[in-house]
């Protein structure tokens, strides 16, 4: 039996659900409420000591780290391959996923919490909010989370995070100038890994950053048309949350646009 501990709007959860859907792997769902801090609960931390989602349990084995989970799924379920047979393209895929893990994912966290759920978090009792921040194991992530919740897009971390995302979009645009997919001839692990980060910008009303890059925009439309996208991502959307993210993004867009001009 396959079980997945995940959150609907978590980028890392989305990329694993995309691979599960593309490979046709059914799973028992255990949703973790990240705003309520369920990722810090003692029972969950025994599964995932990093206090994050997703966590996959497959064939009785507990697996963490979304990039490694997807590579595990490729190895364990090779019938529908998502890695190219070309060693150069396999290397390119791993360069994309390494970039996500090292710089893009932390930057996305800064942008998300500066805009998306910030108001919800500020409405929590201060002791609840602070307890959830203190439970974040990594001190740098903990400090950044506190800063963006307090200051929003005016937080000192925000401009740098935005630049990381712009660099990512530019890199994708360059790579997609002569091809339909980042992973090789077909939709694969790199495409599944990158989609949630582009989607997050779109859902926070930064759509002009996507539409202004035609190669990227075409890729985004192709991924969004896949059945795996519907099953792995879209079916998990909660419309009130999507509307809240977009409304908060639209409200912040003027400040974001000023940073882009600067």
Secondary structure, DSSP 8 states (H G I E B T S, - for coil): -EEEEE-TT-HHHHHHHHHHHHTT---EEEE--TTTTGGGSHHHHHH-TTS-S-EEEETTEEEE-HHHHHHHHHHH-TTS--S-SSHHHHHHHHHHHHHIIIIIHHHHHHHHHHHSSHHHHHHS-HHHHHHHHHT-SSHHHHHHHHHHHHHGGGSTTHHHHHHHHHHHHHHHHHHTTS-S-SSSSS--HHHHHHHHHHHHHHHTT-HHHHHTSHHHHHHHHHHHTSHHHHHHTGGG--HHHHHHHHHHHHHHHHHHHHHHH-
